Amino acid sequence: MSSGARLSISWPATALALVCLALGALADVSALAYDRQAILAGEVWRLWTGHWVHFSNQQLYLDVSSMVLAAAVAQREFGALFITRVLVLGPPAMSLGLLLVAPDLAYYRGASGLVMMLAFAAGAAFWTRKPGLRAILVMLGLVMAVKAILDAAGFAMSGLSGLPTGVQVAWQAHVLGAGMGWASARLKLKNLQ
């Protein structure tokens, strides 16, 4: 895909955003949330749906708007098929990663891990195709790393994310999403050469 192409709507991400918004209208989405014990008991749909439901409308709107924007940028670089694969395969891969690396994370809701996946995929494309942006990309990566460290230490800005009192930011999902997005984009770029 040409990196000089116009930015346009990512239909796969828009479709997922509409699913998230529709689920946000439901009174109770607890049967869809990432719930570690329920997944381990066989409720495998939660590997996907935990990334589609949210704790609050503020979190929902922030996540879906960021996802649509990041997907539009990544789609310009890789195409709609890549975005579709990321949005279909990314949630269960991230959830399985959370099961392995975050045994203390009992519950998770939100698309922010997917946002990180798409944003870091776009960043990987820019790293390769636009070397003049590398200093900015390094600074953005450092900001993300500092935010993850602060979130892990309990200094999350829950007010900005709209998380209810007592719900911690799942920084592990952000880190996994970033790593998976970077790795999948690098593999795609290598195959394009």
Secondary structure, 3 states (H helix, E strand, C coil): CCCCCCCCCCHHHHHHHHHHHHHHCCCCCCCCCEEHHHHHCCCCCHHHHCCCCCCCHHHHHHHHHHHHHHHHHHHHHHCHHHHHHHHHHHHHHHHHHHHHHCCCCCEECCCHHHHHHHHHHHHHHHHHHCHHHHHHHHHHHHHHHHHHHHHHCCCCCHHHHCCCCCCCCCHHHHHHHHHHHHHHHHHHHHHHC
